[in-house]
Amino acid sequence: MLQQARSELKRVYGYDTFRPGQEDIIEGILEGRDTLAILPTGGGKSICFQVPSLIMPGTSIVISPLISLMKDQVDTLNRLGVSAAFLNSSLGAEEYRTVLRNALRGEYKMLYVAPERLDAPMFTTLSEQLHIPMIAIDEAHCVSQWGHDFRPSYRQLAGWIGKMPNRPLVSAFTATATQEVAEDITAMLGLRQPNVFVTGFARPNLSLSVVSGGDKKNFLQQFLREREDQSGIIYTATRKETEQVHELLIRKGIAAGKYHGGLSDTERADTQEKFRFDELRIMVATNAFGMGIDKPNVRYVIHWQMPGDIESYYQEAGRAGRDGEESECVLLFEPQDVQVQRFLIEQGMGDEYRKSVQLSKLHNMMNYSRTQRCLQQYIVDYFGEKGVEPCGKCSNCLDKSELVDRTPEAQKALSCVGRMKGRFGVTMAAKVLKGSRDKRLLELGLDRLTTYGLFNNWPEKEIADWLYWLVAEGYLRMSEGQYPTVSLTTAALPVLEGNEIVKQRLRTSVRRSASGDGAGASSPLFDALKQWRKEAAARENVPPFMLFFDATLKELADARPLTEEQLLQTKGIGAAKANKYGAEVLAIIQEHAGSTSNAPSASISNTQKRPAARPPASSEDTPSHVMTLERFNTGLSTQEIADERGLSRVTIEGHLIRCADEGHELDWGRVIPEQYEEQIVLVVQELGPDKLRPIKDALPEEVDYFSIHGVIAKYGFKTKS
């Protein structure tokens, strides 16, 4: 069956090999074992349950907490030729019944369901009459109170599965689970002797950075100016910060969207779609945004403040580089971020136990923000993965700033904490070291400690920062709970005894992010393929990445396949995409290779083959796009020229627009309908020339993209593409 899985991977998804860990997970599922799989964000979780679902008879149920994620995955599956559907609150009553009827007839290989829907009486009928070989549970950490995103609706899953007449195989998937959370998932879902797979938490394509000690606003502006053509997310801790950062960018002439819970559903949905369609490259948002947005070409994620826990941080940071390309994750840290997160926890709706768990996680996140260890290593160690080598590319690994001996200061601070016997927190320890006349400190007699006032020339805030740094480096530990106390660890003893030196890097300025500009290579063919993808996606009203990832276009530009067989060797192109887009893609490649009559014609399918190109009347030195203009000037339509030259109509239209841009005479009356020209101009002026889909939607149906491009070229509107 594993060979069949490899075959489906190639046929449907266009990949020759599985990613690390995927094959073992799939093999275990196909052998009939309950499964818990922990893969990093972007590690390919969905393929691990989708491929077995394609092979097993019947309809697999996929439990997912997010409407947007369900829709994206179902749309993608349908475009790959796989029959799938979803049931959630976004469907009207009639749509819901239609999906149920089709499901009962066995028309779907996968049915995505929100956990809240399982209580509906119709589901009892579905589970009794439908052959369900597997229930796959995505975002499985939501079942655990120890997880960062606990959802009570997930608690009902085990009960619902247990009531089914024939209990199916159960597989659970998550990206962020500590050992404690993994054990809780197994228990809460009632997994039976499951295979447990942890494929590794490291994301080698991500460059992690912590930036502190400088002007965040200036840093952000410079960072974004260096990456004008890249897509990114800026996370803030509060709605107020989202509004302020968004206003800052708009004021500086940087186009960006905003997303938080205080906006209307319509505003959020509209901004989200613009970001997915690459009409907005930058999103400023609270943590309400992003989960379920499977946008692969996010090149950077910036955290304006420190998040409340490592799980949330790594999940949000992991929204960068989902296509495997090099990407950046930058945390802009200030000590007051801790107080913001503590306030959010204390004002939250959770009970005291839940708040205690969250505060414990906050301390670990704070330690990450201050550590001098490799950042990638720190994160994977937190999730229980030991022995991972330093990444060599995070801001700490690349930091060449001066190492300063801080042993005397460390001994004084550790000695003070030791004398306080683990009864007090960092704030009180800082007051003692400062020599504060705080009323409570004096009442407790802490001014009589020999360490009282040892740092009397330091600001109290700096003393607290120093203590937190010692926590981050493992010399001190903080207790759990709402009012954590600080105490010594075993690592402190060699320092106190004078047997170990404590060194700290002296950072005097804001560090630049680790990975440079990450711009990526480009070429005329790659740019042409991107332009074709943009237009084809706009015609189909889907985000461009749903056609092909950037990595696939780069491989096409490098390999330049000329036949369908060669096209299918490209990573990310399976049979369905080759059949649908192969002719146009091969035609663009052929045209950029300088092909005319002597080039091999694209071999697609009988229904898609174009007639072989006839020798053009022009000289061999005439550029291909000018040949198109010459044929157009004889009175031939764009479709007739496409058929004659063996190219796609989109390519022919692109040739004509290029000629106009180069100053050639073009009969605009044959490109732009006279009765709509003024209307098109007004819409382009209002929406901007880069927003093709909204422009099309705002115009009469008979106005096509060629006419819109014609207006943009004729009137000289400047685009970013």
ZAMARGU-4260 file (C-alpha; in steps of 0.2 Angstrom, whole numbers, plus 5000, padded with zeros to 4 digits):
<rodrens>
0) 5000/5000/5000 | 5015/5012/5003 | 5019/5010/4984 | 5001/5016/4981 | 5003/5030/4992
5) 5019/5036/4983 | 5009/5034/4966 | 4995/5045/4973 | 5007/5058/4979 | 5014/5060/4962
10) 4997/5058/4952 | 4987/5070/4963 | 5000/5082/4970 | 5014/5081/4958 | 5028/5077/4971
15) 5040/5063/4969 | 5045/5060/4987 | 5037/5063/5004 | 5044/5075/5016 | 5053/5069/5031
20) 5041/5059/5042 | 5026/5059/5031 | 5029/5041/5024 | 5031/5033/5041 | 5014/5042/5047
25) 5005/5036/5031 | 5011/5019/5032 | 5005/5017/5050 | 4988/5024/5046 | 4987/5012/5031
30) 4991/4998/5043 | 4976/5002/5053 | 4984/5010/5068 | 4977/5025/5078 | 4990/5039/5076
35) 4996/5055/5084 | 5007/5065/5073 | 5016/5081/5078 | 5024/5090/5063 | 5030/5108/5062
40) 5019/5122/5054 | 5022/5120/5035 | 5028/5102/5038 | 5014/5094/5027 | 5001/5088/5040
45) 4986/5088/5027 | 4995/5076/5015 | 4997/5063/5030 | 4978/5061/5031 | 4973/5065/5013
50) 4984/5052/5005 | 4977/5038/5015 | 4959/5044/5013 | 4962/5043/4994 | 4967/5025/4996
55) 4955/5018/5009 | 4937/5014/5003 | 4923/5026/5009 | 4923/5044/5015 | 4935/5050/5028
60) 4929/5063/5041 | 4941/5078/5044 | 4938/5088/5060 | 4944/5106/5058 | 4941/5121/5069
65) 4942/5134/5056 | 4930/5138/5042 | 4943/5147/5031 | 4955/5132/5033 | 4942/5120/5028
70) 4937/5130/5013 | 4955/5132/5007 | 4959/5113/5009 | 4942/5108/5000 | 4945/5120/4986
75) 4963/5114/4983 | 4957/5096/4984 | 4943/5099/4971 | 4956/5108/4960 | 4967/5093/4961
80) 4953/5082/4955 | 4948/5075/4972 | 4930/5075/4977 | 4928/5084/4994 | 4916/5095/5004
85) 4914/5103/5020 | 4900/5106/5033 | 4900/5121/5044 | 4890/5137/5048 | 4895/5146/5032
90) 4883/5135/5022 | 4865/5139/5020 | 4851/5126/5024 | 4849/5120/5007 | 4868/5119/5004
95) 4870/5109/5020 | 4857/5097/5015 | 4864/5095/4997 | 4881/5091/5005 | 4874/5078/5017
100) 4864/5070/5003 | 4880/5068/4992 | 4889/5062/5007 | 4877/5048/5010 | 4878/5043/4992
105) 4897/5041/4994 | 4902/5055/4982 | 4916/5062/4993 | 4933/5055/4998 | 4934/5068/5012
110) 4921/5077/5022 | 4927/5092/5032 | 4917/5095/5048 | 4917/5108/5062 | 4917/5100/5079
115) 4902/5110/5084 | 4892/5101/5071 | 4894/5084/5078 | 4879/5086/5090 | 4867/5088/5075
120) 4854/5074/5074 | 4859/5072/5055 | 4876/5067/5060 | 4869/5051/5069 | 4862/5046/5052
125) 4878/5050/5043 | 4888/5040/5055 | 4876/5025/5054 | 4874/5025/5035 | 4891/5031/5029
130) 4906/5020/5027 | 4919/5030/5037 | 4937/5022/5037 | 4945/5036/5046 | 4942/5051/5057
135) 4957/5064/5055 | 4957/5077/5069 | 4967/5093/5064 | 4974/5106/5076 | 4972/5092/5089
140) 4980/5102/5103 | 4964/5111/5105 | 4957/5096/5115 | 4970/5099/5129 | 4969/5112/5143
145) 4988/5112/5143 | 4987/5118/5125 | 4988/5136/5120 | 4971/5136/5110 | 4960/5125/5121
150) 4942/5123/5113 | 4929/5115/5124 | 4920/5108/5108 | 4935/5097/5105 | 4931/5088/5121
155) 4915/5080/5114 | 4925/5071/5100 | 4929/5055/5110 | 4911/5053/5115 | 4905/5055/5098
160) 4917/5043/5091 | 4914/5030/5104 | 4895/5030/5100 | 4898/5025/5082 | 4892/5008/5077
165) 4909/5003/5069 | 4923/5014/5077 | 4934/5020/5063 | 4953/5023/5063 | 4957/5039/5072
170) 4972/5050/5068 | 4976/5067/5076 | 4988/5080/5070 | 4995/5096/5077 | 5011/5107/5075
175) 5013/5113/5093 | 5013/5100/5107 | 5024/5097/5122 | 5025/5080/5129 | 5012/5085/5142
180) 5000/5091/5128 | 5003/5075/5118 | 4999/5064/5132 | 4983/5074/5135 | 4978/5072/5117
185) 4980/5054/5118 | 4969/5052/5133 | 4956/5065/5128 | 4953/5058/5111 | 4953/5040/5117
190) 4967/5034/5105 | 4970/5016/5106 | 4988/5011/5107 | 4993/5025/5095 | 5008/5027/5084
195) 5016/5043/5090 | 5026/5052/5077 | 5036/5068/5081 | 5045/5073/5065 | 5055/5087/5072
200) 5051/5105/5077 | 5065/5114/5068 | 5060/5124/5052 | 5077/5125/5043 | 5070/5138/5031
205) 5066/5151/5044 | 5078/5163/5051 | 5073/5168/5069 | 5078/5185/5077 | 5075/5194/5093
210) 5077/5213/5091 | 5078/5224/5107 | 5085/5240/5113 | 5081/5252/5098 | 5068/5262/5090
215) 5055/5249/5084 | 5046/5261/5072 | 5062/5265/5063 | 5067/5247/5062 | 5050/5242/5055
220) 5050/5255/5042 | 5068/5251/5036 | 5064/5232/5036 | 5049/5234/5025 | 5057/5246/5013
225) 5070/5233/5010 | 5057/5220/5006 | 5044/5230/4995 | 5040/5215/4984 | 5037/5203/4998
230) 5022/5197/5008 | 5022/5198/5027 | 5012/5198/5043 | 5015/5210/5058 | 5007/5203/5074
235) 5003/5215/5088 | 4996/5211/5106 | 4981/5222/5106 | 4968/5230/5094 | 4975/5247/5099
240) 4992/5242/5094 | 4986/5235/5077 | 4977/5252/5074 | 4993/5262/5078 | 5005/5252/5068
245) 4993/5251/5053 | 4991/5270/5054 | 5010/5272/5055 | 5013/5262/5039 | 4999/5271/5030
250) 5006/5288/5035 | 5023/5283/5029 | 5016/5278/5012 | 5017/5259/5015 | 5001/5250/5009
255) 4995/5238/5022 | 4979/5230/5029 | 4973/5228/5046 | 4964/5214/5055 | 4957/5212/5073
260) 4941/5207/5082 | 4935/5225/5083 | 4932/5226/5064 | 4916/5220/5056 | 4915/5203/5048
265) 4914/5211/5031 | 4929/5222/5034 | 4939/5207/5041 | 4934/5196/5026 | 4938/5209/5013
270) 4955/5212/5020 | 4959/5194/5022 | 4954/5191/5004 | 4965/5205/4998 | 4980/5198/5007
275) 4977/5180/5000 | 4975/5187/4983 | 4992/5197/4984 | 4982/5213/4982 | 4989/5218/4999
280) 5006/5212/5003 | 5007/5217/5022 | 4994/5213/5035 | 4995/5221/5053 | 4984/5210/5064
285) 4981/5203/5082 | 4982/5184/5084 | 4964/5183/5078 | 4972/5183/5060 | 4981/5169/5052
290) 4976/5152/5058 | 4969/5143/5043 | 4976/5155/5031 | 4987/5143/5021 | 4996/5157/5011
295) 5013/5149/5006 | 5022/5165/5000 | 5023/5175/5016 | 5041/5179/5017 | 5042/5187/5034
300) 5032/5188/5051 | 5036/5202/5063 | 5030/5201/5081 | 5028/5219/5087 | 5027/5213/5105
305) 5031/5197/5113 | 5016/5184/5112 | 5010/5175/5128 | 5018/5158/5125 | 5030/5149/5114
310) 5017/5138/5105 | 5007/5154/5099 | 5024/5162/5094 | 5030/5147/5084 | 5013/5144/5076
315) 5012/5162/5070 | 5030/5163/5065 | 5028/5147/5056 | 5016/5156/5044 | 5031/5162/5035
320) 5039/5151/5022 | 5026/5138/5021 | 5032/5135/5003 | 5049/5130/5010 | 5058/5146/5003
325) 5069/5156/5015 | 5059/5167/5026 | 5062/5178/5042 | 5053/5179/5059 | 5057/5194/5069
330) 5052/5197/5087 | 5053/5215/5093 | 5055/5213/5112 | 5053/5226/5126 | 5052/5221/5144
335) 5035/5229/5146 | 5028/5216/5134 | 5028/5204/5149 | 5016/5216/5159 | 5005/5217/5143
340) 5003/5198/5142 | 5001/5196/5161 | 4987/5209/5160 | 4978/5200/5146 | 4980/5183/5155
345) 4973/5190/5171 | 4958/5199/5162 | 4954/5183/5152 | 4939/5172/5154 | 4949/5156/5160
350) 4948/5149/5178 | 4962/5150/5190 | 4970/5134/5184 | 4969/5139/5166 | 4977/5156/5171
355) 4991/5147/5180 | 4995/5137/5165 | 4996/5152/5154 | 5007/5162/5166 | 5019/5147/5166
360) 5020/5148/5147 | 5022/5166/5148 | 5038/5164/5158 | 5045/5152/5145 | 5041/5164/5131
365) 5050/5178/5141 | 5065/5167/5143 | 5066/5164/5124 | 5066/5183/5122 | 5081/5186/5133
370) 5091/5170/5129 | 5108/5170/5121 | 5106/5152/5115 | 5102/5147/5097 | 5084/5152/5095
375) 5079/5137/5085 | 5088/5126/5097 | 5078/5134/5112 | 5061/5131/5104 | 5064/5113/5099
380) 5071/5110/5116 | 5055/5117/5124 | 5045/5105/5114 | 5055/5091/5120 | 5067/5088/5106
385) 5085/5086/5112 | 5102/5086/5104 | 5098/5098/5090 | 5113/5107/5083 | 5113/5127/5083
390) 5104/5133/5067 | 5119/5144/5062 | 5107/5157/5055 | 5097/5165/5069 | 5101/5182/5077
395) 5110/5174/5092 | 5120/5162/5081 | 5126/5176/5070 | 5128/5189/5084 | 5146/5194/5084
400) 5145/5208/5098 | 5157/5208/5112 | 5156/5195/5126 | 5157/5204/5143 | 5162/5195/5160
405) 5146/5197/5171 | 5151/5185/5185 | 5152/5198/5199 | 5135/5205/5195 | 5128/5187/5193
410) 5135/5182/5210 | 5127/5196/5219 | 5110/5193/5211 | 5111/5175/5214 | 5116/5177/5232
415) 5102/5189/5235 | 5089/5177/5228 | 5096/5163/5238 | 5095/5172/5254 | 5076/5176/5250
420) 5074/5157/5250 | 5062/5156/5235 | 5048/5166/5244 | 5047/5181/5233 | 5046/5186/5215
425) 5058/5196/5203 | 5051/5213/5208 | 5054/5211/5226 | 5072/5204/5223 | 5075/5219/5212
430) 5069/5231/5226 | 5081/5222/5238 | 5096/5224/5227 | 5091/5242/5223 | 5090/5246/5242
435) 5072/5252/5240 | 5063/5259/5255 | 5047/5250/5249 | 5035/5249/5264 | 5032/5230/5262
440) 5050/5226/5260 | 5054/5235/5276 | 5040/5227/5286 | 5047/5210/5280 | 5064/5214/5286
445) 5072/5211/5269 | 5082/5227/5272 | 5093/5217/5284 | 5099/5205/5271 | 5118/5207/5267
450) 5113/5209/5248 | 5102/5224/5252 | 5107/5239/5241 | 5121/5230/5231 | 5115/5238/5215
455) 5110/5254/5223 | 5117/5263/5207 | 5106/5253/5195 | 5089/5258/5189 | 5077/5246/5197
460) 5070/5241/5180 | 5088/5236/5174 | 5090/5225/5190 | 5074/5216/5185 | 5080/5214/5167
465) 5096/5206/5174 | 5087/5194/5185 | 5075/5189/5170 | 5091/5186/5160 | 5098/5174/5173
470) 5081/5165/5172 | 5082/5164/5154 | 5100/5157/5155 | 5095/5144/5168 | 5103/5151/5183
475) 5086/5155/5191 | 5069/5147/5190 | 5052/5154/5192 | 5038/5145/5200 | 5021/5143/5191
480) 5005/5152/5196 | 4998/5169/5196 | 5012/5176/5208 | 5028/5167/5203 | 5043/5166/5215
485) 5061/5165/5209 | 5074/5153/5216 | 5091/5146/5212 | 5094/5131/5200 | 5108/5119/5202
490) 5117/5129/5188 | 5119/5143/5200 | 5130/5134/5212 | 5146/5134/5202 | 5144/5152/5199
495) 5142/5156/5217 | 5157/5145/5222 | 5168/5154/5209 | 5170/5139/5197 | 5160/5146/5182
500) 5161/5162/5173 | 5145/5171/5167 | 5147/5180/5151 | 5134/5191/5142 | 5134/5199/5125
505) 5134/5217/5125 | 5122/5224/5113 | 5122/5242/5110 | 5110/5244/5095 | 5096/5236/5086
510) 5102/5220/5077 | 5097/5218/5059 | 5087/5202/5055 | 5097/5187/5051 | 5094/5182/5033
515) 5097/5197/5023 | 5084/5203/5010 | 5079/5186/5004 | 5073/5193/4988 | 5075/5177/4978
520) 5080/5175/4960 | 5070/5182/4945 | 5071/5180/4926 | 5060/5186/4912 | 5052/5169/4911
525) 5048/5168/4929 | 5041/5185/4928 | 5030/5180/4913 | 5024/5165/4922 | 5020/5175/4938
530) 5010/5187/4927 | 5001/5173/4918 | 4997/5165/4936 | 4990/5182/4942 | 4978/5184/4927
535) 4973/5166/4927 | 4969/5166/4946 | 4959/5182/4944 | 4949/5174/4930 | 4945/5159/4942
540) 4943/5171/4957 | 4956/5161/4967 | 4972/5166/4976 | 4987/5164/4964 | 4995/5151/4975
545) 4981/5140/4972 | 4987/5138/4954 | 5006/5136/4958 | 5018/5140/4972 | 5032/5152/4968
550) 5044/5137/4970 | 5035/5128/4956 | 5036/5143/4944 | 5055/5145/4948 | 5058/5127/4944
555) 5048/5129/4928 | 5059/5144/4923 | 5074/5134/4927 | 5070/5118/4919 | 5060/5125/4904
560) 5050/5109/4900 | 5043/5107/4882 | 5031/5092/4884 | 5018/5086/4896 | 5029/5072/4901
565) 5043/5085/4906 | 5030/5096/4914 | 5024/5082/4925 | 5042/5080/4932 | 5041/5097/4940
570) 5038/5097/4958 | 5020/5103/4962 | 5012/5098/4945 | 5001/5083/4945 | 4989/5076/4932
575) 4975/5088/4936 | 4985/5104/4935 | 4994/5098/4919 | 4978/5095/4910 | 4971/5111/4915
580) 4985/5123/4913 | 4998/5113/4904 | 4995/5121/4887 | 4996/5139/4892 | 5012/5136/4903
585) 5021/5126/4890 | 5016/5140/4877 | 5024/5153/4888 | 5040/5143/4891 | 5041/5140/4872
590) 5038/5158/4868 | 5052/5163/4880 | 5064/5150/4873 | 5063/5159/4856 | 5053/5145/4849
595) 5043/5147/4833 | 5040/5134/4819 | 5055/5123/4824 | 5050/5120/4842 | 5041/5104/4847
600) 5023/5107/4850 | 5016/5105/4867 | 5010/5087/4870 | 4995/5089/4882 | 4979/5080/4879
605) 4969/5077/4863 | 4956/5090/4868 | 4970/5103/4872 | 4982/5102/4858 | 4985/5117/4848
610) 4989/5116/4829 | 5007/5116/4826 | 5014/5134/4823 | 5015/5139/4805 | 5031/5148/4799
615) 5028/5167/4801 | 5029/5179/4787 | 5042/5190/4797 | 5061/5188/4797 | 5069/5177/4809
620) 5076/5192/4819 | 5059/5199/4822 | 5055/5197/4841 | 5040/5185/4845 | 5029/5199/4852
625) 5031/5210/4837 | 5027/5195/4825 | 5010/5194/4835 | 5007/5213/4832 | 5010/5211/4813
630) 4998/5197/4813 | 4985/5207/4823 | 4987/5221/4811 | 4982/5210/4796 | 4965/5209/4805
635) 4967/5192/4814 | 4959/5190/4831 | 4969/5186/4846 | 4962/5168/4846 | 4966/5166/4828
640) 4984/5172/4831 | 4985/5160/4846 | 4979/5145/4835 | 4990/5150/4821 | 5006/5152/4832
645) 5003/5137/4844 | 5002/5149/4859 | 4989/5153/4872 | 4977/5168/4869 | 4984/5175/4886
650) 5001/5175/4879 | 4996/5183/4863 | 4986/5197/4872 | 5002/5200/4883 | 5012/5202/4867
655) 5001/5216/4861 | 5001/5225/4878 | 5020/5223/4878 | 5021/5231/4860 | 5011/5246/4866
660) 5022/5248/4881 | 5037/5249/4869 | 5029/5262/4859 | 5022/5252/4844 | 5006/5258/4836
665) 4991/5248/4842 | 4973/5249/4836 | 4965/5252/4853 | 4948/5251/4846 | 4950/5232/4844
670) 4957/5231/4862 | 4946/5242/4872 | 4927/5243/4869 | 4923/5261/4866 | 4907/5261/4876
675) 4916/5255/4892 | 4933/5264/4890 | 4929/5279/4901 | 4921/5267/4914 | 4936/5256/4915
680) 4948/5272/4917 | 4937/5278/4932 | 4938/5261/4940 | 4957/5259/4938 | 4959/5276/4945
685) 4948/5272/4960 | 4955/5254/4964 | 4973/5255/4957 | 4980/5246/4942 | 4987/5231/4953
690) 4970/5225/4959 | 4964/5216/4943 | 4950/5205/4951 | 4941/5220/4960 | 4943/5230/4944
695) 4934/5216/4934 | 4921/5213/4947 | 4917/5232/4947 | 4914/5232/4928 | 4901/5224/4917
700) 4903/5206/4914 | 4907/5208/4895 | 4923/5218/4899 | 4938/5206/4899 | 4955/5207/4907
705) 4963/5211/4890 | 4952/5227/4889 | 4958/5231/4907 | 4976/5229/4902 | 4973/5239/4887
710) 4967/5254/4897 | 4982/5252/4910 | 4994/5253/4895 | 4985/5266/4885 | 4984/5278/4899
715) 5001/5274/4907 | 4995/5268/4924 | 5009/5262/4934 | 5008/5245/4942 | 5020/5236/4954
720) 5021/5220/4944
</rodrens>
